[in-house]
Structures are given as C-alpha cells and as structure tokens.
Amino acid sequence: MAIELPQAKSVATNPTQDELRAWVTEMPNAQLTEFGNYNIKARVTARSAGSTFVVSDDPTSTPKATMGRDEYAHVAARQEAWIAERDMALVEGYIGPENSPLKRPARVYIERANSNIPAMQQQLYYPKDADWREEDALTVIYTPNCPADGYPDDKLVTIDLDNWVTRVFNIDYFGESKMGGLRMWMEWAFQQGSLAMHAGAKVIPTDEGDKVCLIIGLSGTGKTTTTFTRQNSSLPVQDDIVALVEGGGVYSTENGCFAKTYGLDPKYEPTIYGALAKPTAWLENVSVDENGKVDYFDDSYTANGRGTFSLSEIEHYDPRKLGKASFLLILNRNENIAPAVAKMTSVEQAVAYFMLGETKGTSAGGKDEAGKNLRVPGTNPFFMREEYLQGNRLGDLIRSMDYDFGVYVLNTGRVGGTEDVAGSKKVKIPHSSTIVKAIAEDTITWESDPEFGYLVATEVPDLDDPELLQPRRLYERQGRGDEYRRVVQTLKAERKDYMRGHEGLAPGVVDALG
C-alpha cells in the first residue's frame, strides 16, 4: 500500500512536457542551448551515496547505512511541513513496458521550482494507463531545496522499503529521482525471483538469428556507449537497468535514456549525440557558453554531465518483443593486464567476475569514487541486500537456461598502464565494437589463459592488435615481463581475499578465480 502524498500549496498532476518546459524557463540555473533544449546547472553533480540511508531499526538487515524509524519520522515530518508551503508537480507512470510481468507503477512528487527533474523523469517512465494503481506505486518524494542540516554534506536520501517510498532532501541532481524509483524496483524484482542488473540491452542481428546482448558496468565505464554502438544494424533496448528471469527471459525498465555526455563525439556515438541535439532532450551540468554553444569536452564544472531523451526519438528495438538473453558483457575499465575481452569457462567463473565488479571509478560516483580502483559486486551499487545474494541468484538463473549463455569480461580502459605510461594502449570504442560483433557472430578463436583460467582471444576478425587481446605480449615486448608476473600474482591474491569476504557465496566461486 503506497503512502498518501503530503498536502501542498498546489499540485500539478502529470503536466505535459510543454508545461514543464515553461516552468523550466523561470529557473535561474536553466540555459537555452544551441539545440533548442535546456541545460540546467545543478548544485549537485553526482549521486549522494554517503548521504543515503535505508530506513530500518535493525542495522544488520542491510549492508547499507541505516536510519531508525523514530529519526525517519522526524525528517519525514520536516519534509511534509516544507511541502505544505510549496507548489509541487506529480509525474506518474510505469517502470517496465506493458507486457512485462515486472511492470510496476511509479511516481515522483517534487517541487515545481525544479521542473527539469519531473520533465526528465517523465521521459523515462512508460506512460500511465487506465490500470495504473496508486496503491501499488513506488514513490519518490523529492524536495531539492529542503534543508538537511546535520546529515553528510547537508544532503539526505532515505529509502523506506517497507512502504516503497524514497525521500530526497537538498539535492537537485536528477539521478536521485531516477534511481530513487529504480532502486526500490530492483528490490521488489528480487523478491519476485529475478535479478535486476545495472545493465543495458541491445539486439544484434546475425546469420544465426537475433542475439540479445546484456551489458553491465558502473556509470561512466562505457555501458551506454556499448549499448548504443551498432553492430550489424543492432538496436538498443535499454541503457541502464534490466531484469533477468528464470529461463533467460529479459525485461526492460525505462522508456528513455539518461546518458553521460562527457566526451560525447558524434563520430563514435551518433545516436546519443543526435538524440541530445533535439529540442525535446534535457541536459544537466553540461558545459554551455553564453551563446548557448554546447561543449561536451569541457569538464571544468564536472565530467558527469548528463542528458535524457525518450526512446521514441531514436530507432530502437521494441522492448515488448525482447526474448531470451544470448550473452552477458561485464565491463571493466582496467589499466594494466586485463585483456580487451575474456570468456568465462563455467558458471562459477561467471559469478566470480560478476561479483568482482572491477573497474576504475568515474565522476558519476562522486569525488569519493572518481579515479579510484573499485570493486562493486555486479557493478550495481544499488543492491540493498547482502551482495552474495545477487551472485548466487545469477548462478541459479544461468543454470536454469536450456542453452549456452556466454559471459564475457570487456576491458574498456587501457592495456599496459595509465595514459602517462609510455607504450600503453587504449581499448578504443571501435575495438570494443569489433569484439562485440565477433561475440555475437561466434567468430572469435580462443585459448586458455594460463594464469587466470578464462579464455583469451587469439584472433578476432578485423582486430589486428594481439597485444590488446593478450596483454602479456605487450609487457614481454617492452621488457616488462617481471612486472606482468608481479601484477598477476598480486591481483590473484587480492581477488581471492576480497571474494572470501562475501560469506554465503555458492561453493566453487572463489576457486574459479584461478
């Protein structure tokens, strides 16, 4: 049963995009761009993970930070008193398309003074219909200007999973609206026996039929880029969150895209660039000069610029026709010995690398993550339960499939060291695209890696750099063989130590690391 929304000075229910745009023009931090759309310079530039709490009187109920119910009642009352004197907007819709068994009503209730946020959210919801039920709605109550004194950075996000409501205080970053609903949906989907993954999805045509590709990765590691980069006229379905169910079925969540814009180049990402260049798109924290000129390569304010657009603005695959998943790509923005692609050889190994969730943090995770080497199980920072549960669920779902489901790790970073290391090499977007095409067409020649036990490529059609495929070759050619072996030894030990900390993982997962 959804909570009753707090009384407000006024409420605009399901305003149109035109109405929301008119209110945005009154925002002092909104600027019209050369594309005829608006960019909003928000105070907050990334998710506020350190200010986020699960509401519970039992701190052992979740590995996340918790807030007791008495304290929660106090902050909820403070928010409701704030709302009573404000004009609010209410946007309602669905997470999930019409034929999805995981479709769930959702809504965001927010101060009208920040109308870009409901406008962006409206592009991501599937539209409300006659069957929409308020009592089932996942609810985000959002006050971007309500003080949260005494909490980290004077910001606050509370997640009440018992009542399916998230409250946001003093944060004007759209990502808190988007993830406020999706985070609750992921918990609900897990309760239904599925696994909601921080993943994009695309359909790649091949001579053997359409292949459904899932792509998981932390924000900023290439998930959206990999989803939208085309192979064989592939079409995107979803760029951020999908659910995998027993037997291999896949279900999408959003009717639009929330894309990272830093470095956005029409040469490599024409679909995203074109969609964000339309008047219907919304930009947030993108560099725009006094004449409205957009610069996606200027990170002087933040490298976490973003934009939303509706899937109706681009050619895309109908999510209602999405079938079973063919393979899973785990993105890892590494900078040393990780190959451009590795193929997992067992369910246990697939679960192990899924749980490792290795990557380099980006600005999307805020200043505490940017540039740091991270391990985020499932590359999903939004999972509310003990992490081992999502690994075990993935293993169970793979075993439930009556076909060969491939799992691959893609390095979207570098081989041989950071950019300032002489002779190191960047794994570029065309490299990754060529690999994804070859995976879909099953044209890669593989051999076992002696150190890690997964398969590495010896030949990928149209990719003529074996050092990207087998980094050992680069290190040995440069006389760095001893360095390579030291990194291997250190990495294997660190990985096993880390994985042993996830008590409850199915037997064999840690040993599968090699």
C-alpha positions as CSV (number, residue, x, y, z in Angstrom):
1,M,0.0,0.0,0.0
2,A,1.5,3.3,-1.1
3,I,1.7,6.2,1.3
4,E,-0.6,9.2,1.0
5,L,1.2,12.1,-0.6
6,P,1.7,15.2,1.6
7,Q,-0.6,18.2,1.1
8,A,1.0,21.0,-0.8
9,K,0.2,24.6,-1.7
10,S,-0.7,23.4,-5.1
11,V,-0.1,20.2,-7.2
12,A,0.2,20.0,-11.0
13,T,-0.6,16.4,-11.8
14,N,1.1,14.9,-14.9
15,P,1.9,18.2,-16.6
16,T,2.9,18.0,-20.3
17,Q,6.5,18.4,-21.4
18,D,5.5,21.9,-22.8
19,E,4.1,22.9,-19.4
20,L,7.3,21.6,-17.6
21,R,9.5,23.4,-20.2
22,A,7.6,26.7,-19.5
23,W,8.4,26.3,-15.8
24,V,12.0,25.5,-16.5
25,T,12.4,28.8,-18.3
26,E,11.8,30.5,-15.0
27,M,14.7,28.6,-13.3
28,P,17.7,30.9,-12.8
29,N,20.1,28.0,-13.5
30,A,18.5,27.0,-16.8
31,Q,20.0,28.0,-20.1
32,L,18.7,27.5,-23.6
33,T,21.3,25.7,-25.8
34,E,22.1,25.8,-29.5
35,F,19.9,22.7,-29.9
36,G,16.8,24.5,-28.6
37,N,16.7,22.4,-25.4
38,Y,17.6,23.4,-21.9
39,N,20.7,22.7,-19.8
40,I,20.3,23.0,-16.0
41,K,23.4,23.7,-13.9
42,A,22.6,21.8,-10.7
43,R,24.3,22.4,-7.4
44,V,24.9,18.7,-7.0
45,T,26.9,16.9,-9.7
46,A,26.6,13.2,-8.8
47,R,24.7,10.7,-6.6
48,S,25.0,11.4,-2.9
49,A,25.8,7.8,-1.8
50,G,27.3,9.0,1.5
51,S,24.0,10.7,2.4
52,T,21.8,7.7,1.6
53,F,20.2,5.6,4.4
54,V,17.9,2.6,4.4
55,V,15.1,3.0,7.0
56,S,15.3,0.2,9.5
57,D,15.6,-0.3,13.2
58,D,17.8,-3.3,12.5
59,P,21.2,-2.2,11.2
60,T,22.0,-5.9,10.3
61,S,19.1,-6.0,7.9
62,T,21.2,-4.5,5.1
63,P,24.9,-3.8,4.4
64,K,23.9,-0.2,3.6
65,A,23.8,2.6,6.2
66,T,20.6,2.7,8.1
67,M,18.3,5.2,9.9
68,G,16.0,4.2,12.7
69,R,12.2,4.8,12.3
70,D,12.0,7.4,15.0
71,E,14.6,9.5,13.3
72,Y,12.9,8.9,9.9
73,A,9.6,10.0,11.3
74,H,11.2,13.3,12.3
75,V,12.8,14.0,8.9
76,A,9.6,13.0,7.1
77,A,7.6,15.4,9.2
78,R,10.1,18.1,8.3
79,Q,9.8,17.4,4.6
80,E,6.0,17.4,4.8
81,A,5.9,20.8,6.5
82,W,8.2,22.1,3.7
83,I,5.9,20.7,1.0
84,A,2.8,22.3,2.6
85,E,4.1,25.7,1.6
86,R,5.3,24.8,-1.9
87,D,4.0,24.3,-5.4
88,M,4.5,20.7,-6.4
89,A,4.5,18.6,-9.5
90,L,3.4,14.9,-9.7
91,V,4.5,12.7,-12.5
92,E,3.1,9.1,-12.7
93,G,4.0,6.2,-15.0
94,Y,5.4,2.7,-15.0
95,I,8.8,1.1,-14.6
96,G,8.6,-1.6,-17.3
97,P,6.7,-1.9,-20.6
98,E,3.1,-3.0,-20.9
99,N,3.7,-6.8,-21.3
100,S,6.3,-7.2,-18.6
101,P,5.5,-9.3,-15.6
102,L,7.7,-7.0,-13.6
103,K,5.9,-3.8,-14.6
104,R,5.2,-1.6,-11.6
105,P,3.5,1.8,-11.1
106,A,5.9,4.6,-10.1
107,R,5.7,8.3,-9.3
108,V,7.8,11.3,-8.4
109,Y,6.3,14.1,-6.3
110,I,8.7,17.1,-6.5
111,E,8.9,20.9,-6.0
112,R,7.8,22.7,-9.2
113,A,10.8,25.0,-8.8
114,N,12.9,22.2,-10.1
115,S,10.7,21.3,-13.1
116,N,13.6,19.8,-15.1
117,I,13.6,16.8,-12.8
118,P,10.0,15.7,-13.4
119,A,10.4,16.6,-17.1
120,M,13.4,14.2,-17.3
121,Q,11.7,11.6,-15.3
122,Q,8.6,11.7,-17.5
123,Q,10.8,10.8,-20.4
124,L,12.0,7.6,-18.6
125,Y,8.6,6.4,-17.3
126,Y,6.4,4.2,-19.5
127,P,3.1,6.1,-19.8
128,K,0.3,5.8,-17.2
129,D,-2.8,3.9,-18.3
130,A,-6.3,3.0,-17.0
131,D,-4.9,0.1,-15.0
132,W,-2.4,2.3,-13.1
133,R,-2.9,1.9,-9.3
134,E,-1.8,4.5,-6.8
135,E,-1.7,1.9,-4.0
136,D,1.0,-0.1,-5.9
137,A,3.2,2.9,-6.8
138,L,6.8,3.1,-6.0
139,T,7.0,6.7,-4.7
140,V,9.8,9.3,-4.6
141,I,9.0,12.4,-2.6
142,Y,11.6,14.9,-3.7
143,T,12.4,18.3,-2.1
144,P,15.6,19.6,-3.8
145,N,15.6,22.8,-1.7
146,C,14.5,21.4,1.8
147,P,17.5,21.7,4.2
148,A,19.0,18.5,5.6
149,D,21.3,20.1,8.2
150,G,23.3,17.6,10.3
151,Y,23.5,14.9,7.6
152,P,26.5,14.3,5.4
153,D,27.1,17.3,3.1
154,D,23.7,18.6,4.4
155,K,22.0,16.2,2.0
156,L,19.8,13.3,2.6
157,V,18.2,10.3,0.9
158,T,16.0,7.9,2.8
159,I,14.8,4.5,1.5
160,D,11.8,3.0,3.2
161,L,11.4,-0.4,1.6
162,D,8.6,-1.4,3.9
163,N,6.4,1.3,2.4
164,W,8.1,1.6,-1.0
165,V,8.9,5.3,-0.6
166,T,12.2,7.2,-1.1
167,R,12.6,10.8,0.2
168,V,15.2,13.2,-1.2
169,F,16.3,16.4,0.6
170,N,18.5,19.3,-0.6
171,I,19.7,17.5,-3.8
172,D,18.9,18.9,-7.3
173,Y,20.7,16.1,-9.3
174,F,18.2,14.2,-11.5
175,G,19.9,10.9,-10.9
176,E,18.4,10.7,-7.4
177,S,14.9,10.8,-8.9
178,K,15.7,8.1,-11.5
179,M,17.5,5.8,-9.1
180,G,15.0,6.5,-6.3
181,G,12.4,4.6,-8.1
182,L,14.7,2.0,-9.8
183,R,16.4,1.1,-6.5
184,M,13.1,0.2,-5.0
185,W,12.0,-1.6,-8.1
186,M,15.2,-3.7,-8.1
187,E,14.5,-4.9,-4.5
188,W,10.9,-5.7,-5.5
189,A,12.1,-7.6,-8.6
190,F,14.5,-9.7,-6.5
191,Q,11.6,-10.6,-4.3
192,Q,9.8,-11.9,-7.4
193,G,12.7,-14.3,-8.1
194,S,14.5,-12.3,-10.8
195,L,17.8,-10.4,-10.8
196,A,17.7,-6.7,-11.7
197,M,21.0,-5.8,-13.1
198,H,22.7,-2.4,-13.7
199,A,22.8,-3.2,-17.4
200,G,22.0,-2.1,-20.9
201,A,20.4,-4.3,-23.5
202,K,20.6,-4.5,-27.3
203,V,19.6,-6.8,-30.1
204,I,22.3,-7.7,-32.7
205,P,21.2,-9.4,-35.9
206,T,23.4,-12.2,-37.2
207,D,23.1,-15.0,-39.8
208,E,22.1,-17.3,-36.9
209,G,19.3,-15.0,-35.8
210,D,19.0,-12.1,-33.4
211,K,21.3,-12.1,-30.4
212,V,20.2,-10.3,-27.2
213,C,23.2,-8.8,-25.5
214,L,23.3,-7.5,-21.9
215,I,25.9,-5.1,-20.8
216,I,26.7,-4.4,-17.1
217,G,29.1,-1.8,-15.8
218,L,29.4,1.1,-13.4
219,S,28.2,4.5,-14.6
220,G,30.9,6.1,-16.8
221,T,32.6,2.8,-17.8
222,G,31.0,2.6,-21.3
223,K,27.7,0.8,-20.6
224,T,25.5,3.2,-22.5
225,T,28.2,3.7,-25.3
226,T,28.4,-0.1,-25.7
227,T,24.7,-0.4,-25.8
228,F,24.2,2.2,-28.5
229,T,27.3,1.4,-30.6
230,R,25.9,-0.5,-33.6
231,Q,27.0,-3.9,-34.9
232,N,25.1,-5.4,-37.9
233,S,22.5,-2.6,-37.6
234,S,21.9,-3.6,-33.9
235,L,19.3,-1.7,-32.0
236,P,19.3,-0.6,-28.3
237,V,16.5,-1.7,-26.0
238,Q,17.6,-0.3,-22.6
239,D,20.6,1.6,-21.4
240,D,20.6,1.2,-17.6
241,I,18.5,-1.4,-15.7
242,V,17.1,-4.8,-16.9
243,A,15.8,-7.8,-15.1
244,L,16.9,-11.4,-15.9
245,V,14.4,-14.1,-15.0
246,E,14.4,-17.9,-14.8
247,G,14.9,-19.5,-18.2
248,G,16.8,-16.5,-19.6
249,G,14.0,-14.0,-20.3
250,V,14.9,-10.3,-20.2
251,Y,12.7,-7.4,-19.3
252,S,13.5,-3.7,-19.6
253,T,12.6,-0.8,-17.3
254,E,12.7,2.6,-18.9
255,N,11.2,4.3,-21.9
256,G,14.1,6.7,-22.3
257,C,17.8,7.1,-21.7
258,F,19.9,9.0,-19.1
259,A,23.3,9.3,-20.9
260,K,26.6,10.6,-19.7
261,T,27.8,13.3,-22.0
262,Y,31.4,14.0,-21.2
263,G,33.5,13.2,-24.3
264,L,30.3,12.7,-26.4
265,D,31.5,12.5,-30.0
266,P,29.2,12.3,-33.0
267,K,31.8,10.2,-34.8
268,Y,31.7,7.4,-32.3
269,E,28.2,7.9,-30.7
270,P,26.0,9.4,-33.3
271,T,22.7,8.0,-31.9
272,I,23.2,9.5,-28.5
273,Y,24.6,12.8,-29.8
274,G,21.7,13.2,-32.3
275,A,19.1,12.5,-29.7
276,L,20.5,15.0,-27.3
277,A,20.7,17.6,-30.0
278,K,16.9,17.7,-30.3
279,P,14.8,20.3,-28.6
280,T,12.9,17.6,-26.8
281,A,16.1,16.4,-24.9
282,W,17.2,17.7,-21.5
283,L,20.7,18.4,-20.4
284,E,22.1,18.7,-16.9
285,N,25.5,20.0,-15.8
286,V,26.8,20.2,-19.4
287,S,29.2,23.0,-20.3
288,V,27.3,25.7,-22.3
289,D,28.8,29.1,-23.1
290,E,26.9,32.4,-23.0
291,N,25.8,31.9,-26.6
292,G,24.3,28.5,-26.0
293,K,27.2,26.6,-27.5
294,V,27.5,23.1,-26.0
295,D,30.9,21.7,-25.2
296,Y,30.9,18.0,-24.2
297,F,34.7,18.0,-23.7
298,D,34.8,20.7,-21.1
299,D,34.8,19.2,-17.6
300,S,35.7,22.4,-15.7
301,Y,32.4,22.2,-13.7
302,T,32.1,18.4,-13.8
303,A,32.8,15.4,-16.0
304,N,29.5,14.0,-15.0
305,G,27.3,16.0,-17.4
306,R,24.1,14.1,-18.4
307,G,21.2,14.2,-20.7
308,T,17.8,12.5,-21.1
309,F,15.8,11.6,-24.2
310,S,12.8,9.4,-25.0
311,L,13.4,6.2,-26.9
312,S,10.8,7.4,-29.3
313,E,13.4,9.9,-30.5
314,I,15.7,7.2,-31.9
315,E,15.4,3.9,-33.8
316,H,15.2,1.2,-31.1
317,Y,14.1,-2.4,-30.6
318,D,10.6,-2.9,-29.3
319,P,11.1,-3.9,-25.6
320,R,7.8,-5.8,-25.8
321,K,9.4,-8.2,-28.3
322,L,12.6,-8.8,-26.3
323,G,13.3,-12.5,-26.0
324,K,15.9,-14.5,-24.1
325,A,19.4,-13.2,-23.3
326,S,22.1,-14.6,-25.5
327,F,25.2,-13.3,-23.7
328,L,26.4,-11.0,-20.9
329,L,29.2,-8.5,-21.1
330,I,30.8,-7.4,-17.8
331,L,32.6,-4.0,-18.4
332,N,35.9,-3.5,-16.6
333,R,37.7,-0.2,-17.1
334,N,41.1,-1.6,-16.2
335,E,44.6,-0.1,-16.9
336,N,47.1,-2.9,-16.7
337,I,46.8,-6.6,-17.6
338,A,43.1,-7.2,-18.3
339,P,42.6,-8.2,-21.9
340,A,40.2,-6.4,-24.2
341,V,38.0,-9.5,-23.9
342,A,37.9,-12.7,-21.8
343,K,35.4,-15.5,-21.9
344,M,34.3,-17.3,-18.8
345,T,34.5,-21.1,-18.9
346,S,32.0,-22.0,-16.1
347,V,29.0,-20.7,-14.2
348,E,31.2,-20.4,-11.1
349,Q,33.7,-18.3,-13.0
350,A,31.0,-16.1,-14.5
351,V,29.6,-15.5,-11.0
352,A,33.1,-14.7,-9.6
353,Y,33.8,-12.0,-12.2
354,F,30.3,-10.7,-11.8
355,M,30.9,-10.4,-8.1
356,L,34.4,-8.8,-8.5
357,G,32.8,-5.9,-10.4
358,E,36.2,-4.4,-11.0
359,T,36.6,-1.0,-12.6
360,K,38.1,2.4,-12.2
361,G,35.6,4.8,-10.6
362,T,34.3,7.8,-12.6
363,S,32.7,11.2,-11.7
364,A,29.3,9.5,-11.8
365,G,30.0,8.1,-8.3
366,G,31.1,11.5,-6.9
367,K,34.5,12.6,-5.7
368,D,34.9,9.6,-3.4
369,E,35.0,7.2,-6.4
370,A,36.5,9.1,-9.3
371,G,39.8,7.8,-10.4
372,K,40.0,5.0,-7.8
373,N,40.2,1.3,-8.4
374,L,36.9,-0.2,-7.3
375,R,35.2,-3.5,-6.7
376,V,31.4,-3.2,-6.8
377,P,29.7,-6.6,-7.0
378,G,27.6,-6.9,-10.1
379,T,28.7,-3.3,-10.8
380,N,25.5,-2.5,-9.1
381,P,25.8,0.0,-6.2
382,F,22.0,0.0,-5.8
383,F,21.5,-3.6,-4.5
384,M,20.1,-3.3,-0.9
385,R,20.7,-6.9,0.3
386,E,23.9,-8.8,1.2
387,E,26.0,-8.8,-2.0
388,Y,26.5,-12.6,-2.2
389,L,22.8,-13.0,-2.9
390,Q,22.9,-11.4,-6.3
391,G,25.9,-13.6,-7.3
392,N,24.0,-16.7,-6.2
393,R,20.9,-15.6,-8.0
394,L,22.9,-15.0,-11.2
395,G,24.3,-18.5,-11.0
396,D,20.9,-20.0,-10.4
397,L,19.4,-18.2,-13.4
398,I,22.2,-19.2,-15.7
399,R,21.7,-22.9,-14.7
400,S,18.0,-22.5,-15.4
401,M,18.7,-21.8,-19.1
402,D,18.4,-24.6,-21.6
403,Y,21.0,-23.1,-23.9
404,D,24.6,-21.9,-23.9
405,F,24.7,-18.5,-22.2
406,G,28.0,-16.8,-22.7
407,V,29.6,-14.4,-20.1
408,Y,32.5,-12.2,-21.1
409,V,34.6,-9.5,-19.4
410,L,35.4,-6.5,-21.6
411,N,38.1,-4.1,-20.7
412,T,37.1,-0.6,-21.8
413,G,40.2,1.1,-20.4
414,R,43.8,0.5,-21.2
415,V,46.4,-2.2,-21.5
416,G,49.9,-1.8,-20.2
417,G,49.3,1.1,-17.8
418,T,47.7,4.5,-17.4
419,E,47.8,7.2,-20.2
420,D,51.1,8.5,-18.9
421,V,52.9,5.1,-19.2
422,A,54.9,5.0,-22.5
423,G,53.7,2.3,-24.8
424,S,50.4,1.6,-23.0
425,K,47.4,1.2,-25.3
426,K,43.8,2.4,-25.1
427,V,41.0,0.0,-25.8
428,K,39.0,2.3,-28.1
429,I,35.3,2.2,-28.9
430,P,35.9,0.7,-32.4
431,H,38.0,-2.1,-30.8
432,S,35.2,-3.0,-28.3
433,S,32.6,-2.8,-31.1
434,T,34.5,-5.2,-33.3
435,I,34.7,-7.6,-30.3
436,V,31.0,-7.4,-29.6
437,K,30.2,-8.1,-33.2
438,A,32.5,-11.1,-33.2
439,I,31.0,-12.5,-30.0
440,A,27.5,-12.2,-31.5
441,E,28.7,-14.0,-34.6
442,D,30.8,-16.6,-32.7
443,T,33.8,-15.9,-34.8
444,I,36.5,-15.4,-32.1
445,T,39.3,-18.0,-31.8
446,W,40.0,-18.7,-28.1
447,E,42.7,-20.3,-26.0
448,S,43.0,-20.8,-22.2
449,D,44.9,-18.2,-20.2
450,P,47.5,-20.0,-18.1
451,E,47.3,-17.5,-15.2
452,F,43.5,-16.9,-14.8
453,G,41.9,-19.9,-16.4
454,Y,39.5,-17.9,-18.5
455,L,39.7,-17.9,-22.3
456,V,41.5,-15.1,-24.2
457,A,41.2,-14.4,-27.9
458,T,44.0,-15.4,-30.3
459,E,42.1,-14.0,-33.3
460,V,39.2,-11.5,-33.7
461,P,38.1,-10.7,-37.2
462,D,39.0,-7.1,-38.1
463,L,41.0,-6.5,-34.9
464,D,44.7,-6.7,-35.7
465,D,46.4,-5.9,-32.4
466,P,47.1,-9.1,-30.5
467,E,48.6,-7.1,-27.6
468,L,45.1,-5.8,-26.7
469,L,43.8,-9.4,-26.7
470,Q,46.8,-10.8,-24.8
471,P,48.4,-8.1,-22.7
472,R,51.3,-10.5,-21.7
473,R,52.6,-9.9,-25.2
474,L,52.8,-6.2,-24.7
475,Y,54.6,-6.5,-21.4
476,E,57.1,-9.0,-22.8
477,R,57.8,-7.0,-25.9
478,Q,58.6,-4.0,-23.8
479,G,60.8,-6.0,-21.4
480,R,58.3,-5.8,-18.6
481,G,57.7,-9.5,-18.2
482,D,58.6,-9.4,-14.5
483,E,56.2,-6.6,-13.9
484,Y,53.4,-8.6,-15.6
485,R,54.1,-11.6,-13.4
486,R,54.1,-9.4,-10.3
487,V,50.8,-7.8,-11.2
488,V,49.3,-11.3,-11.9
489,Q,50.4,-12.6,-8.5
490,T,49.2,-9.5,-6.6
491,L,45.9,-9.4,-8.4
492,K,45.1,-13.1,-7.9
493,A,45.8,-12.8,-4.2
494,E,43.8,-9.6,-3.8
495,R,40.8,-11.0,-5.7
496,K,40.6,-14.2,-3.6
497,D,40.9,-12.2,-0.3
498,Y,38.2,-9.9,-1.5
499,M,35.9,-12.7,-2.6
500,R,36.3,-14.7,0.7
501,G,34.8,-11.7,2.4
502,H,31.4,-12.5,0.7
503,E,30.4,-15.3,3.0
504,G,27.5,-17.2,1.6
505,L,28.6,-17.4,-2.0
506,A,27.9,-20.7,-3.7
507,P,30.7,-23.3,-3.5
508,G,33.4,-23.2,-6.2
509,V,33.1,-19.5,-6.9
510,V,36.3,-18.3,-5.2
511,D,38.3,-21.3,-6.6
512,A,37.1,-20.3,-10.1
513,L,39.3,-17.2,-10.0
514,G,42.3,-19.5,-10.8
